[in-house]
Amino acid sequence: MSGLLLTPHRVGPAGSLAARCEDWLGHAIEVPAAALVVGEVVVLLAGVISRFIFNSPIPWADELASILFLWLANLGAAVALRRGTHMRTTALVSRWSSRAQAWAEALAIAAPCLLLMILIGPMTEYARDEWVVQTPALSWPNTIRAAAVPVASALMIALELLRLARLGAADLIGVAVAMAALAGLLYLGADWLQGIGNWSLFIFFALLLGAGVLLGVPIAFCFGLATVAFLLSTTSTPLAVVSGRMDEGMSSLILLAVPLFILLGHLVEMTGMAKAMVDFLASLLGHVRGGLNYVLLGAMLLVSGISGAKTADMAAVAPVLLPEMKKRGNDEGELISLLAASGAMAETIPPSLVLITIGSVAGISIGALFTGGILPGVVLAIMLAMLARYRSAEVAHGLKRAPLGVVGRTLLVALPALALPVLIRTAVVEGIATATEVSTIGIAYAVVAGLFIYRRFDWRRLYPMLIDTAALSGAILFIIGTATGMSWALTQSGFSHSLASVMTSVPGGKYGFLLVSIAAFVVLGSVLEGIPAMVLFAPLLFPVAKAIGVHEVHYAMVIILAMGIGLFAPPFGLGYYAACTIGRAHPDVALRRIWPYLGALLAGLLIVAFVPWISIGLLG
C-alpha cells in the first residue's frame, strides 16, 4: 500500500485513571482483533486447500470469512484509533505554536467521537433491521455480521471519551465552542443551503472537508462528518442509509486481501526473505556505477510484488541498503529522494493494495489489474534508473565484481524468496486461488520458508504483527467505508453527472481527459492520500473514461501512478514523510533533491498515458 504518516495523538498523563482504563479497553479490543486476523487466514486457506486439493469446496467458507472480515475491519479501526494510526495530515498543524497544536489534537479526538455518537443510533437500527435477513450458507441472522459496525463504534466512543477526559479544560471548552458554533451555523442556514442547490456541495465537501483534513482530523472521520452534515442540513435522508453504505463499502470480499497482504509483508521482512533478495541483487550489480541504486529499485519491484504495501516495501529494503549506500559517498538527500520515488514507482506492481481497492470500488477484474500493472511499473523504474545513474556519487573504480561463487550462493539463498511473487501471480492466473485467497498461500509459504529454510521466525514478534495488521487494515477499511457513504451522497446529489459533463468537454478528447485526470490525482494524492482519493472518485470517473474510449485498466494505471507521485511529493505527500522516517532522515534533507526524481516519474507516467499498450498489451 501507499506510504502513510502515522502520527499518534498526544494526550495527558499516562498514570491517570482514564489512561489505565483506556489501556485496559485497548488490550480488550486488540486480543479479538489479532484472533480475527488468524481466523481469516485459517478459513480462507482451508477453503483453497479443500477446493483445489480435495476438489470439495467448503460452501460456508466465503460467508464465514465475510462475517469475520467485517468484525476485523471495525475492531481494527478501533485499534487504529487507540494507537493514533488513522491516516491524517499534520503538515499545517505541525507549524503552529504548542498551544494551537494542543487545540488541534483535542479536535482530532473530539471530531471522531462526535461523528460516532451521531451515527451510533442509526447504526444500531440498521443492525437490528438485518435480523430478518438470513445468511445463505450458515442460515445465521445477518445481524451477527452487521452488529460489528455499532459494537466497534461504541468501543471507539468509549476510547475517545477516555482521551477527552485526560485533556485540559481550556482545550475541551475551545473545541466544544467551535463545534457548537459550526453546528449552529449549519442549523440556521439550512434553508439557504437547500436553496443554493448543488453549490452546497462546495461548502460541505470542499470547505468543511478541507478544513477538517488540514486541521489534522483523521481523514476517514472528515469524510463521515462532511457526509452527515450535508445530509442533515440539505436532505431528509435517514442516517441509517449512511450506516448501510459504510457496511457495503467495507464488506467487499475483494478487500479481504488487504489485511492478509499486510500480514504477508510483515512475514517477508521478519523471516529474512526480503534481505535474501536484496543480497542477491547486490551481488549482481553492486560493483557498477550507481549499482546499489539499481539494487534498491529492483528490490522495490520484487518486494512490492509480495507485500502489496508501500510502507512495508520501504521498511524491508531501506535498512539493508541505505547504510552501505551512504558509505559509498551518496548524499543522504539523494537516497531518501530515490527511496520515496521508488515507492511511487511501485504503486501498480501487483499485488498493490491500491489495485485491490480500485478493483473493488470500480468493478474491474483484479486479475486484469495485476497483469496490467507490471509494465507501467517497469517503465517508471527504467526512468528512475537512468536518472539515478546520472546523479549517483558511486563510481565503479575500486569496487570489485562479486565472484561467481558468491553470486551463485546468494542466488541459492534467494531462490525461495524469489519464488514467492511468482507463486502469487501463478496461483491467480491459473485459477488455483482468487486474488483474495492467494495471499493466504503466500502467508503459508512464508511461514514454512521462515521456519525450515531461513530458520528465522521470531514468535515474540507474531502477536505485535497481528495487532499492527489489524490496525492498518482497520484504518484503510474504515476510510473505504466512510468514503463509500460520501461517494453515495455525491452521486445522489447529481454531482457525478455534472462531473461527467465537465470532464468530457475537456479539449483534446481522451488524451485531454487523461492529462486533466493526471493533474487532479497528483493533487488528490498529495492532499488526500491515495486510497481515500481512489474510493471517492473512481466510481465517478471510470464511467466517464469508458464513455470517451479509455480502457478501464489503462485509466486505472494512469490515475494510480499520478496519485503515487502526489503521495510522495512534498510538502503535503504523506509517503514522502514515511520515506524520511524509514530512512531516519529529516524531511528537509531531501526537499530540494527530490524534484528531478518526481520529474522522471512524471515523464514515465506521460509515456504510460500516451501509449495504452503498456497497460493493456499483456491482457490478451
N, C-alpha and C positions, 0 to 999 in steps of 0.2 A: 504494500500500500504506500501511498504517498507519505512524505515525512510530516511530522507533527511537532509543534512546540507545546510541550506539556508543562504547564505552569501550575503548581499547587497553590491553593488558596492559603493565605496567611491568616491564621486565627489565633485565638487567645492562649492563655497559659495551659500547658499540657496537663498540669496537675489538678485542674478543676473537676468538679463533679460532672459537668457537661462533657468534658473531654473523656473521662472514664466511661461514661455511658455511650458516647459516640464510638469509642474504641471497642466496647463490648458488642454494640449493634453491628459495627463494621465486620467484626470476625464472624458474627452470626449470619451475615449475608455472604461472606466470602467462601465459607465452607460449602454450602449448597451450590454456589456458582462454580467452584472448582469441580465438584462432583458432576455437574451438568456437562462440563466440557468432556470429562471422561466418558460419561454416558453417551454423548453424541458420537464419539469415536467408536465405541463398542457397538452401538446399534447399527451405524452405517457400515462398518467393516463386516459385521455379521451378515448384513444384507448382501454385500458384494460377494462374500465367500459362499453364502448359501445359493445365490443365483448363478454364479459363474462356475464354481467348482462342483456343486451338488445338483445344479440345474433345478433347484427347488426354491423359488423366491419366497421370502417371508412377507406375507400380504400386509402385515401391520407395521413393517419396519419404517417406511417413509412417514406414516401417520404419527407413530411414536416419536420419531426424530423431529417432526414439525412441532409437536407439543413441547418437547424438551427444549427445542431451539427458541421458542418464544419466551419461555421462562429464563433461558440463558441470556437472551438479548436484554431483557428487562432487569434481571438481577445484576447482570454485567454493567448496565447503565448506572445502577445504584452503587456498585463498587467503584466505578469511574468517578461518580460524584463525590464519594467519600475521599478518594485519592486525589481529586482535583485534576483528573486527566481528560475531562471533556475538552474537545477542541475549542480554543478561544484565541482571540487576537489581543495581544498586550503591547503591541508596538507603540501605540499612542499613550496608554496609561503609564507605561514604564518611564516616560519622560516627565511625568508630573512630580509634584512635591510628595513627600511621605504622607502628609495629611490627606491630600487628594487621592493618593493610591489606596489609603485605608478605606476611604469612602467608596471607591470603585470596587474594592474587594467585598465590601458589605453588600453592594448592589449585585455583584456576581453570585452571592449566596441567596439574597432575598428574591431575585427575579425568578430563578427556577422554582423556589418554594411557592411563589405566587401563582405561577402557571399550573403547577401540580395541584394546588389547593382549589383552583378554579375547575380543573378537569376531573378531580377525583370522584365527584358525584356522577357526572356523565359516564366516566369510565366504569364505575360500579354498575350503573344502569345498563350499559352495553353488555357487560359480562353476565349480568343476571338474565337479560333477554336471550342470551345464547344457550340457556339451559334446555330449551325445547329442541335445539338442533343437536343431532347425534353424529358423532364421527363415523364415517362409513365402515372402517375395518374393525375398530375396537368397540364401537357402539357406546362410547362414553359421551356424556353431555359436553357440548363444546365449551361450556363454562370453565371446565377444568383447564382448557388451554387459554381462553380469553381472560381468566382471572389473573394471569401473570401481569397484565398491564396495571390494574388498580392496586394489586398487592405490592408490586415494586414501587409504584408511585407513593403509596402510604409509607413505605420504608424510606424513600428519598425525602419525603416531607419531614419525617422524624429526624433524619440526619441533618437536614438544613436548619430545622428549629434548634437542634442542639448546637450547631455552629453559630446561629444568631445569638443564642444565649451567652456565648463567650465573647461577644463584641462589646465595645464601649457604647454607652448610652447616646453619645453625640452622633456616632455613625448610624446607629439604628434610627434615631429621630430624623436625621438628614435623609436617609433612604426612604423612610415612611412618608415624609412630607413630599419628596419628589414623586413617588409613585401615586400618592393620593391626588396631587396636583394634576398629573397626567391623566389619571382616570377621570377626574372631574372635567377636564377639558374635553375628553372624548365623549363623555355623557352629555354635556351641554351642547356640544357641536354635532350630535348625532344627526339631527335633521339636515344640517348644512352638508355633512359628509355624504348623506344619501342623495342630496340634491346635485352634487357635482359629478355623480356617476363614476366612471372608471378613473377619473382623476384622483379619487380617494385611494386607489391602489398605490399611487406615488407616495402618499403620506404614510401608509402603513408598511409597504414593502420596499420602500427606498429610504425615507427619512427615519421612521421608527426602527425598522430593522437595522439600518446602517448605524444609527446611534447606539443601539444595543451592542452590535458587534465591536464598534470602536471603543466602547466603554469597558470591554473585557467580559461581557456576559457570555457564557458558553453559547456557541453558535446554534446548537440544537434547540435551546430554550428561546433564543431570539426568534427562530422560525415559528415555534409554537406560540409565543406571545403575540407576534405580529398577526398570525392567523386568527387567534382567539379575539384579539382586539378588533380586527376587521369584521369578523362575523357578528360580534356583539353590537358593534356600532352601526353597521350598514345593512344587516340582514336579520331575518327571523329564524335562521337555520339553527336547529338544536345542536349543542356542543357534543352530544353523543356521536354525531357524524364524524367529528374530529377523532374521537377515540377509535371509531371503526376504520378510518383512513390510516391512523398510526398502526393499528393491528395489521392491516393489509400490507402496509409498507415494510413491516418487519417480518412478515410471515412467509415471504417467498422462499421456496425450497432451495433456489439457486444460491441465496445468501448464506445457506448453511456452510458454504465453503469459506466464508470469512473467518470465523474463529478457528477452523481446522488448519487453514494455511498459515495463520498467525502462529499457532502452536508448532506447526512444521518448521517455520522459520527459527523459532527458539531451539528446537531439537537439532537442526542443522548446525547452528553455532555451538551448542553445548557439546555435541558429540565429536567436534573437530572436523566435520565433513567440509565445512567452508574453508578452513585452513588448509586442508589437503589439496583442494582445487587451486587455491592461491599459490601454494608452494610449487605445484606443477607448472603453472603459468610462469612463475618467476624463474624456474629453471630453464624454460624455453626462451624467454625474452629479456631476462634480467641483465644481459650483457650488452644490449644495443642501446643507442642513444634514446633516452626517454623510455626505456624498456619497461620500467615499473609503472609508468603512466598507462602503457598498453595493458599491463597486467591488471591494473585497477579497473580499467574499462571492461576487459574480458571477464574479470571476476564478477563485476556488477551484472553483466549479461547472464552469466551462468547462475549466480546465486538468486537473481531476480526470478529465474525460471523455477525456483524451488520454493522460496518463502512467500512470494507474492506481495510483500510489504516493503516499501522503500526504506523505511527507518530500520527495519530488521536487516535489509541488504547492507546498508552503510555500516551498521554496527558490527556486522560479521566481517566485512572486508577491511575497514579503516584501521582497526588496531593492529592488524597483521602487517599492513603495508606502509602506513604513514611514517612510523619511526625510521625505517630504512630509507624511505624517500627523502626524509629530512637529512639523514647522514650524507646522502649523495649531493647535497647542496641545493635542493629545491626550496624555494621560498614557501613559507607556511601559507601565505595568502593564495599562492597558486595551487597548492594541494587542496585546500578547502574549496576553492573555486571548482577544481576538477571533480572533487567528490560530490559537490552539490549538483554540478552539471550532469554527472553520470547518473544521479538519482532521477533527474528529469528525463534523461535519455532512455531509461529502462522502464518508463511507465507502461509501455504497451507489450513488454515481454511477458508472455504467459507464465504462470497464472496470476497476473496482476489483479489485485482486489478491485481496482478501478474497472478493469474489463468485466469482472464478475458483476459489479454493481450496475454498470451501464447496460449489460445484457439483461439484467433483471428488470430495470425500470423502462427500457426501451423495447423490450421484447425481441432481442436479437440473439441468434444462436451463439451460445458460449463457445462451442467448438469452432465456429467460423471466426469469432473474435480471437481465439487462441491461435488459429492458423494465420490470420491476417496481421497479428501484432508483431510477428517475428521480424520481417524485413524492415518495417519502419524503424524499429529499434536499432537494427544493424546500420541503416543509413545514418542515423544520428551518431552512432558510435564511430563510424568512419570519419564524419565531420569533426568530431571531438579529437580523434586520434591524430588527424592532420594538424590541428591547431596545437595539441599537446606536444607533438614532436618539435614544432617551431618554438614554443615557449619554454620547453624544458631546459633546466640547468644541467641535466645529466649529460655526460659525454661518454662515448664508447671507450676512450683511452683509459687504460688501467683496469677495465672491467673484463674479466675473463669469462669465456663461454663455459657453461657448466658441462662437465664430461658427460658423454652419452650414458655412462653408468648411473650418474645422478639423475639425469632426465628420465631414464627407464625406471629407476627406483621410485621417484616421485610420481610418475605416471601410474605405476602399480598401486601405490598407496591411494592415489586419487581416483582410480577406476570405480570403486564402489560409489563414491560421491558423484562422479561424472555420470554414472548410470541413472541417478535419481531423476533429473529433469527429463531424460529420455523415457524412463519408465512412466512418468506422469503423463507426458504427451501421448505416448503409445497407448496407454490404457484408455484415454479419452477417444482417440481416433479409431481404435479397433473395437470400441463399444464394450470393453470389459467393465468399465465403470463410467458413470456420468461425471460431469465437471464438478459436481458436488461431492460425489463419493470418492473421487480419485485421491483427494487429499488424505483420506484415511489409509489408503495403500501406501502413500508416501510416509505417513507417520509410522506405520508398522515397519516399513523398510528402514527408516532412520533409527528406530529403537533397536532393531536387530543389528544394524551396522554398528551402532554405538556400543552395544553390549558385547558383540562377538568378533567384530572386525577391528574397530578402532579402540575398543576397550576403554572408552571414555563415556561414562554415563553417571553423572553426579545425582544420585537420588535425592540429595538435600535440596537441589535446585528445582525439582519437579513441581512441588506444591506452589512455590512462588511463580513458576512459569505458567501454571494453570490459572492462577489469580490474574497475572498480567494479561493472559489471553482473554479471560472473561471481561476484564476492564476495558481493554482496547476494542474488543468486539462490541461490547455494550455501547461505548462511545460512538462507534461508527454506525451501529444499527439504530440507535436512538435518533441520530441525525437523519437517517433514512426515513424513519417513522414520522418525525415532525415535518420533514421536507415534503413527504408524500401528502400530508394534510395541507400544507401550504400550496403545493402544486395543484391540488384539487380545488382549493379556493380560487386560485388564479384562473383555472380553466372554467369554473362555473361563472366567473365574472365576465367572460368573453375576452379576457386578455390574450389567450392563445390565438384567437382569430385575428386580433389586431397585430400581434407579433408576426404571425404568418404573412399578413398583408405587407407589413413594413419590410420584412426580410426578402420577400420575393420581388419587391420593387427596386432592390439594390442594382445599380448598373453593373454590367459585366456578366450577367447570367449566373450560372452555378459557381464560376470561379470568383466572381464578386461576392457571392454569398459565403464562400469558403474564407475569403480574406476578412470579411466582417466577423465571421464566427471566430477566426483566429484571434483577432483583436479583442473580441468580447471575452473569450475564455482565458486569455493571458491575464486580463484584468480580474476576472472572477476567480481564477486560480490563485492570484496574489492576495486578494482581499478576503475571499470567502472560503478558501480551501477546496481541494479538488472534489471529494465525494459529495459534499453538500451542493456544489455547483452542478455536478452531473445529475444528481437526483432531482434537483429543482428544474433544470432547463432541458434535460434530454427529452422528456415526454413532449415538450412544447416544440422543440426544434427538429426532431427527427422526421415528423410528418412533412415539415417544410422542405427539408433536404430531399426527401423522397419525391415530393411533388415537382421539384425542378431538376431531377435526374441525377442526384448524387447517391451513389451506393451507400447503404447504411453502414457497412463495415468500414468503407473508406472514410465516411464522415466521422465515425467513432474514433478512428485513429487520429484524424486531424485535430479534433477538439480535445482528445486526451493529451496529446503532445503539447498543444497550446496551453492547456491547464497546467501541465507539468512545468512548463517554462515559467509561468506566473507563480507557481507554488514555490519554486526555488530561486525566485528573483527578489533581492532586497528592494526596498526596506520592509515590505509587508509579508513577503512569502515565508510561510511557516517552515517549509522544507529547508530553506537556507539556514535558519537558526538551528534546526535539528542537525544539519551537517556540521555547523560550528560546534555544537555541543558534543557530538560524537567525536569530532576531530580535536576536541579540547582546545579550541582557539576562540579568541574574542571576535565577535562579528565584524569589528572594524578592520581586521587584518585582510579580509578578502573583499571588502566593499568596493574597492576600485579595480580589483583584478578580475572580478567575475564576469564583467560585461563582454569581453571577447568570447568567452565560453557560451554565454547566453546568445550572442550573435551567431556563433556556429550552430547552436541548436535551432535558432530561428531559420537559418539558411537551409538546414536539413529538413525542417518542417515544411518550408515552401516547396522543396523538391517533392516531398511526400504528397503535399496537397495538389500539385500540378501534374503529378504522374500517378494516377489512380492505380496502375498495375502493381505498384509497390505494396499496396494494401490488399488488393483483391486478386493478384495474379496467381497465388497459390491455392485459391479456393476451389479451382477446378470447374 
